[in-house]
Amino acid sequence: MGFWGLVLSLGTAGLWAASPLLLRLGMVGVAPDEVNPVRSLGFWGASAILLFALDPGSLIPPAPGRVGLPLFANVLLGNILGDVLYFAAIRQIGVSRAVAVSSSYPLVVTLISVLWLGERPSLLALAATGVIVAGLVLLRLEPRESEVHRRLPLRGYLCALAAALCWGLSIPLTKWLVTTGGFTPLGVNFWRSSLLVVLAWSIWLLQTRGRPDLRGQIRRVPLRSWAALAGAGAAGLALGGFAFALALTLAPASLVTPITAASPLLTALVATLFLGDRLRPYQWGGIVLVALGSAAIGLS
């Protein structure tokens, strides 16, 4: 991996780490169905500012008939279906198990990148990816649920696997869009944000159809929550998405993804240092594994 590919990957991880902290602040008093629509506005606004400030020519999409379906699939898989399946898995099998299974998405990216994009990661990079995934599982584990002896539904595990598959498919699609598809990183980010606004608000309108009480509730969301959720979209999706797409033009997706997936490490450290969270010994072990794996990929 080149120097700038590594820098952009680490920058993406930092921006993606900031997003959950802002979401944590913004979700106070906000219904779960309202989070994605509000967040999408921050994504779109920041992406538009970046595009018109840095390269307005990126607004024109290359060959819409050719890239339209991959762009739609990218947003649908990465920002809609993946999250819906992930939250469904949490409801059915708990946070700990859902996170452990869905954290396997860097392995999915590596597999698809090899089969579809023709990437050939080294044995060191493959081993480091496995180490990072193991570290993420340890880092993001929650205390064991109280009902440990109850039989958990198989569909919960399938939802978590499907979420990892959706996220894993969306990243090679981003790589294709900014290389073969002809999009610039700024352009792909802007059009992804525009599509997400349409999809997120359309889904919200369908979910609240015939329920004026629910539709009126979004107007009562505190201004501070609106700002935090929009900020999460701006930081994680707009700035982070731009840095990620730019990194994919400089390095293989199979190398960029494991490093950017280390964002929970930074989130955990910030939450521990500034928000009073406490990490358990096995989570510190996960931090060590993620750090070692990321260093190995940076050297590969």
Buried (B, 14 or more C-beta within 10 A) or exposed (E): BEEEBBBBBBBBBBBBBBBBBBBBBBBEEBBEBBBBBBBBBBBBBBBBEBBEEEEEEBBEBBEEEEBEEBBBBBBBBBBBBBBBBBBBBBEBBBBBBBBBBBBBBBBBBBEBBBEBBEBEBEEEBBBBBBBBBBBBBBBBBBEEEEEEEEEBEEEBBBBBBBBBBBBBBBBBBBBBBBEEBBBBBBBBBBBBBBBBBEBBBEBBEEBBEEEEEBBEBBEEBEEEBBBBBBBBBBBBBBBBBBBBBBBBBBBBBBBBBBBBBBBBBBBBBBBBEEEEEEBEEEBBBBBBBBBBBBEBBBEB
